[in-house]
Amino acid sequence: MTTVIEMQICLGSSCFSRGNKDVAIYIKDYLKQHHLEGKVVFKGARCMGNCINGPNLMINGRITEGVNLAVIESILDKELAKLK
Ligand code: FES
C-alpha cells in the first residue's frame, strides 16, 4: 500500500504576511521534482490558531512552526524521506 502524507499550509492572513505563499510554491516544486505528487496530499488550510509562530505547516496533524524558505527544504527532506 502506498504511504500517503497529508500536508496543509496555513493560508490565514498572518501566515500570508510572513511568507506562506513562497513556501507553498516551494513545496509544490519540491513534490514535483521528487515525484511525490501521488504520495503527498498538499492543500491549504484556514488559520490554525497559532499565528504568532507562523507560517505554519501541518503534516499528518502535527504543526511545524516558523516554516520559511530557509528551513523548508530540510523539513521536507526529513518528513518525506520514507516516501523516496
Ligand atoms: S494565520 Fe496561520 S495560524 Fe493563524
Residues whose N, C-alpha, C, O or C-beta is under 5 A from the ligand:
A	BS01	FES	C10 G12 S13 S14 C15 C47 M48 G49 N50 C51 G54 N56
